[in-house]
Amino acid sequence: MRRYTHSNNIRFEKSIDDRLKEIVETDSFCKTNNYSKSDLVRQLLRMGLKQYEYNLSERIKVQNGERYG
């Protein structure tokens, strides 16, 4: 399957790299979907960006007085 993505080289600390490998090898979701380490990093990045955008929108609501926080 061809992916229409841009290639990025990312360096991880050894402890993080080891943890990613461990998750790919032991997590049932990763095993079921045959995830590679790259697939896992993409998924975690998507989840993190979605949470970041949500937090940002909530902060803007507070600043605009739409919500109290």
N, CA, C and O atoms as a GROMACS GRO file, in nm:
protein
  276
    1MET      N    1   0.085  -0.118   0.000
    1MET     CA    2   0.000   0.000   0.000
    1MET      C    3   0.089   0.124   0.000
    1MET      O    4   0.178   0.137   0.084
    2ARG      N    5   0.066   0.212  -0.091
    2ARG     CA    6   0.145   0.334  -0.098
    2ARG      C    7   0.085   0.439  -0.007
    2ARG      O    8  -0.035   0.465  -0.010
    3ARG      N    9   0.169   0.499   0.073
    3ARG     CA   10   0.124   0.605   0.163
    3ARG      C   11   0.159   0.739   0.099
    3ARG      O   12   0.268   0.759   0.046
    4TYR      N   13   0.064   0.830   0.105
    4TYR     CA   14   0.086   0.963   0.051
    4TYR      C   15   0.125   1.055   0.166
    4TYR      O   16   0.046   1.139   0.210
    5THR      N   17   0.246   1.036   0.213
    5THR     CA   18   0.295   1.114   0.325
    5THR      C   19   0.433   1.169   0.292
    5THR      O   20   0.498   1.124   0.197
    6HIS      N   21   0.475   1.264   0.370
    6HIS     CA   22   0.611   1.316   0.358
    6HIS      C   23   0.699   1.240   0.456
    6HIS      O   24   0.657   1.210   0.568
    7SER      N   25   0.817   1.211   0.414
    7SER     CA   26   0.910   1.139   0.499
    7SER      C   27   0.972   1.234   0.600
    7SER      O   28   1.013   1.345   0.566
    8ASN      N   29   0.979   1.190   0.725
    8ASN     CA   30   1.043   1.267   0.832
    8ASN      C   31   1.133   1.174   0.911
    8ASN      O   32   1.094   1.063   0.945
    9ASN      N   33   1.250   1.220   0.939
    9ASN     CA   34   1.340   1.144   1.024
    9ASN      C   35   1.330   1.199   1.165
    9ASN      O   36   1.352   1.318   1.188
   10ILE      N   37   1.299   1.113   1.258
   10ILE     CA   38   1.283   1.154   1.397
   10ILE      C   39   1.376   1.070   1.482
   10ILE      O   40   1.382   0.948   1.468
   11ARG      N   41   1.448   1.135   1.570
   11ARG     CA   42   1.536   1.065   1.663
   11ARG      C   43   1.469   1.060   1.800
   11ARG      O   44   1.416   1.160   1.848
   12PHE      N   45   1.472   0.942   1.861
   12PHE     CA   46   1.416   0.923   1.994
   12PHE      C   47   1.526   0.885   2.091
   12PHE      O   48   1.626   0.822   2.053
   13GLU      N   49   1.507   0.923   2.215
   13GLU     CA   50   1.596   0.876   2.319
   13GLU      C   51   1.580   0.725   2.328
   13GLU      O   52   1.475   0.671   2.294
   14LYS      N   53   1.684   0.656   2.375
   14LYS     CA   54   1.681   0.511   2.380
   14LYS      C   55   1.564   0.458   2.462
   14LYS      O   56   1.500   0.361   2.422
   15SER      N   57   1.536   0.522   2.575
   15SER     CA   58   1.426   0.475   2.661
   15SER      C   59   1.291   0.485   2.590
   15SER      O   60   1.206   0.398   2.605
   16ILE      N   61   1.272   0.592   2.513
   16ILE     CA   62   1.146   0.608   2.440
   16ILE      C   63   1.138   0.507   2.327
   16ILE      O   64   1.032   0.448   2.304
   17ASP      N   65   1.248   0.487   2.257
   17ASP     CA   66   1.251   0.390   2.148
   17ASP      C   67   1.221   0.249   2.202
   17ASP      O   68   1.145   0.174   2.141
   18ASP      N   69   1.280   0.215   2.316
   18ASP     CA   70   1.255   0.084   2.377
   18ASP      C   71   1.108   0.070   2.416
   18ASP      O   72   1.049  -0.037   2.396
   19ARG      N   73   1.050   0.176   2.469
   19ARG     CA   74   0.909   0.171   2.509
   19ARG      C   75   0.818   0.154   2.388
   19ARG      O   76   0.721   0.078   2.394
   20LEU      N   77   0.848   0.223   2.278
   20LEU     CA   78   0.769   0.208   2.156
   20LEU      C   79   0.776   0.065   2.104
   20LEU      O   80   0.674   0.008   2.064
   21LYS      N   81   0.896   0.008   2.104
   21LYS     CA   82   0.911  -0.131   2.059
   21LYS      C   83   0.831  -0.226   2.147
   21LYS      O   84   0.766  -0.318   2.098
   22GLU      N   85   0.837  -0.202   2.278
   22GLU     CA   86   0.763  -0.286   2.373
   22GLU      C   87   0.613  -0.278   2.348
   22GLU      O   88   0.544  -0.380   2.350
   23ILE      N   89   0.562  -0.158   2.326
   23ILE     CA   90   0.418  -0.140   2.301
   23ILE      C   91   0.377  -0.214   2.174
   23ILE      O   92   0.275  -0.284   2.172
   24VAL      N   93   0.455  -0.198   2.067
   24VAL     CA   94   0.423  -0.264   1.940
   24VAL      C   95   0.420  -0.415   1.956
   24VAL      O   96   0.336  -0.483   1.896
   25GLU      N   97   0.512  -0.468   2.036
   25GLU     CA   98   0.521  -0.613   2.051
   25GLU      C   99   0.418  -0.671   2.148
   25GLU      O  100   0.382  -0.788   2.135
   26THR      N  101   0.370  -0.592   2.245
   26THR     CA  102   0.283  -0.648   2.349
   26THR      C  103   0.138  -0.602   2.344
   26THR      O  104   0.049  -0.674   2.390
   27ASP      N  105   0.112  -0.485   2.289
   27ASP     CA  106  -0.025  -0.431   2.290
   27ASP      C  107  -0.115  -0.507   2.193
   27ASP      O  108  -0.077  -0.530   2.078
   28SER      N  109  -0.233  -0.546   2.240
   28SER     CA  110  -0.324  -0.625   2.157
   28SER      C  111  -0.372  -0.547   2.034
   28SER      O  112  -0.387  -0.605   1.927
   29PHE      N  113  -0.397  -0.416   2.049
   29PHE     CA  114  -0.441  -0.334   1.936
   29PHE      C  115  -0.333  -0.330   1.828
   29PHE      O  116  -0.362  -0.345   1.709
   30CYS      N  117  -0.208  -0.311   1.870
   30CYS     CA  118  -0.097  -0.307   1.773
   30CYS      C  119  -0.079  -0.442   1.706
   30CYS      O  120  -0.053  -0.449   1.586
   31LYS      N  121  -0.093  -0.550   1.782
   31LYS     CA  122  -0.079  -0.683   1.724
   31LYS      C  123  -0.191  -0.713   1.625
   31LYS      O  124  -0.166  -0.765   1.517
   32THR      N  125  -0.314  -0.678   1.663
   32THR     CA  126  -0.429  -0.704   1.577
   32THR      C  127  -0.418  -0.629   1.445
   32THR      O  128  -0.448  -0.684   1.339
   33ASN      N  129  -0.374  -0.503   1.452
   33ASN     CA  130  -0.365  -0.420   1.332
   33ASN      C  131  -0.228  -0.426   1.266
   33ASN      O  132  -0.202  -0.353   1.170
   34ASN      N  133  -0.141  -0.515   1.317
   34ASN     CA  134  -0.009  -0.534   1.260
   34ASN      C  135   0.068  -0.401   1.249
   34ASN      O  136   0.127  -0.371   1.146
   35TYR      N  137   0.066  -0.324   1.358
   35TYR     CA  138   0.131  -0.193   1.361
   35TYR      C  139   0.282  -0.207   1.365
   35TYR      O  140   0.337  -0.294   1.433
   36SER      N  141   0.348  -0.120   1.292
   36SER     CA  142   0.493  -0.104   1.305
   36SER      C  143   0.517   0.011   1.402
   36SER      O  144   0.423   0.077   1.447
   37LYS      N  145   0.642   0.034   1.434
   37LYS     CA  146   0.675   0.146   1.524
   37LYS      C  147   0.633   0.279   1.460
   37LYS      O  148   0.584   0.368   1.529
   38SER      N  149   0.651   0.292   1.330
   38SER     CA  150   0.611   0.414   1.259
   38SER      C  151   0.460   0.435   1.265
   38SER      O  152   0.413   0.547   1.285
   39ASP      N  153   0.383   0.326   1.249
   39ASP     CA  154   0.238   0.336   1.258
   39ASP      C  155   0.195   0.384   1.397
   39ASP      O  156   0.105   0.467   1.411
   40LEU      N  157   0.262   0.331   1.500
   40LEU     CA  158   0.230   0.369   1.637
   40LEU      C  159   0.261   0.516   1.661
   40LEU      O  160   0.182   0.587   1.723
   41VAL      N  161   0.376   0.563   1.613
   41VAL     CA  162   0.413   0.704   1.630
   41VAL      C  163   0.312   0.793   1.560
   41VAL      O  164   0.272   0.896   1.615
   42ARG      N  165   0.270   0.756   1.438
   42ARG     CA  166   0.169   0.836   1.366
   42ARG      C  167   0.038   0.842   1.445
   42ARG      O  168  -0.023   0.948   1.455
   43GLN      N  169  -0.005   0.728   1.500
   43GLN     CA  170  -0.130   0.724   1.576
   43GLN      C  171  -0.121   0.810   1.702
   43GLN      O  172  -0.213   0.884   1.733
   44LEU      N  173  -0.010   0.799   1.773
   44LEU     CA  174   0.008   0.879   1.895
   44LEU      C  175   0.013   1.028   1.862
   44LEU      O  176  -0.039   1.110   1.938
   45LEU      N  177   0.076   1.062   1.751
   45LEU     CA  178   0.083   1.202   1.710
   45LEU      C  179  -0.056   1.255   1.675
   45LEU      O  180  -0.091   1.367   1.713
   46ARG      N  181  -0.135   1.176   1.602
   46ARG     CA  182  -0.272   1.217   1.571
   46ARG      C  183  -0.353   1.242   1.697
   46ARG      O  184  -0.423   1.343   1.709
   47MET      N  185  -0.342   1.149   1.792
   47MET     CA  186  -0.416   1.162   1.918
   47MET      C  187  -0.370   1.287   1.995
   47MET      O  188  -0.453   1.359   2.051
   48GLY      N  189  -0.241   1.311   1.997
   48GLY     CA  190  -0.188   1.427   2.068
   48GLY      C  191  -0.230   1.557   2.003
   48GLY      O  192  -0.264   1.653   2.072
   49LEU      N  193  -0.229   1.563   1.870
   49LEU     CA  194  -0.271   1.684   1.800
   49LEU      C  195  -0.419   1.712   1.822
   49LEU      O  196  -0.459   1.827   1.840
   50LYS      N  197  -0.500   1.607   1.821
   50LYS     CA  198  -0.644   1.624   1.844
   50LYS      C  199  -0.668   1.681   1.984
   50LYS      O  200  -0.750   1.772   2.000
   51GLN      N  201  -0.598   1.628   2.085
   51GLN     CA  202  -0.613   1.677   2.222
   51GLN      C  203  -0.563   1.821   2.233
   51GLN      O  204  -0.624   1.902   2.302
   52TYR      N  205  -0.452   1.852   2.167
   52TYR     CA  206  -0.398   1.988   2.169
   52TYR      C  207  -0.498   2.087   2.111
   52TYR      O  208  -0.521   2.194   2.168
   53GLU      N  209  -0.559   2.051   1.996
   53GLU     CA  210  -0.657   2.140   1.933
   53GLU      C  211  -0.779   2.160   2.021
   53GLU      O  212  -0.833   2.270   2.027
   54TYR      N  213  -0.823   2.054   2.089
   54TYR     CA  214  -0.936   2.065   2.181
   54TYR      C  215  -0.901   2.159   2.296
   54TYR      O  216  -0.979   2.248   2.330
   55ASN      N  217  -0.783   2.140   2.356
   55ASN     CA  218  -0.741   2.225   2.467
   55ASN      C  219  -0.731   2.371   2.424
   55ASN      O  220  -0.769   2.461   2.499
   56LEU      N  221  -0.679   2.394   2.304
   56LEU     CA  222  -0.666   2.530   2.252
   56LEU      C  223  -0.803   2.594   2.233
   56LEU      O  224  -0.822   2.710   2.269
   57SER      N  225  -0.898   2.521   2.178
   57SER     CA  226  -1.032   2.577   2.157
   57SER      C  227  -1.100   2.608   2.290
   57SER      O  228  -1.172   2.707   2.300
   58GLU      N  229  -1.078   2.524   2.391
   58GLU     CA  230  -1.136   2.550   2.524
   58GLU      C  231  -1.073   2.674   2.587
   58GLU      O  232  -1.143   2.753   2.650
   59ARG      N  233  -0.942   2.691   2.570
   59ARG     CA  234  -0.873   2.807   2.624
   59ARG      C  235  -0.926   2.935   2.559
   59ARG      O  236  -0.944   3.037   2.627
   60ILE      N  237  -0.951   2.930   2.428
   60ILE     CA  238  -1.004   3.047   2.357
   60ILE      C  239  -1.145   3.079   2.406
   60ILE      O  240  -1.179   3.197   2.419
   61LYS      N  241  -1.228   2.978   2.434
   61LYS     CA  242  -1.362   3.001   2.486
   61LYS      C  243  -1.356   3.073   2.620
   61LYS      O  244  -1.435   3.163   2.646
   62VAL      N  245  -1.261   3.034   2.705
   62VAL     CA  246  -1.246   3.098   2.836
   62VAL      C  247  -1.203   3.242   2.817
   62VAL      O  248  -1.255   3.332   2.883
   63GLN      N  249  -1.108   3.266   2.727
   63GLN     CA  250  -1.059   3.401   2.703
   63GLN      C  251  -1.168   3.491   2.648
   63GLN      O  252  -1.172   3.610   2.678
   64ASN      N  253  -1.257   3.435   2.566
   64ASN     CA  254  -1.366   3.514   2.506
   64ASN      C  255  -1.486   3.528   2.600
   64ASN      O  256  -1.582   3.596   2.567
   65GLY      N  257  -1.480   3.465   2.716
   65GLY     CA  258  -1.588   3.476   2.812
   65GLY      C  259  -1.705   3.384   2.782
   65GLY      O  260  -1.811   3.398   2.843
   66GLU      N  261  -1.689   3.289   2.690
   66GLU     CA  262  -1.796   3.197   2.656
   66GLU      C  263  -1.809   3.089   2.761
   66GLU      O  264  -1.914   3.027   2.777
   67ARG      N  265  -1.700   3.067   2.833
   67ARG     CA  266  -1.699   2.963   2.934
   67ARG      C  267  -1.608   3.010   3.047
   67ARG      O  268  -1.509   3.079   3.023
   68TYR      N  269  -1.643   2.974   3.168
   68TYR     CA  270  -1.562   3.013   3.283
   68TYR      C  271  -1.468   2.901   3.320
   68TYR      O  272  -1.506   2.784   3.320
   69GLY      N  273  -1.345   2.935   3.350
   69GLY     CA  274  -1.249   2.830   3.384
   69GLY      C  275  -1.148   2.885   3.471
   69GLY      O  276  -1.057   2.813   3.512
   0.00000   0.00000   0.00000
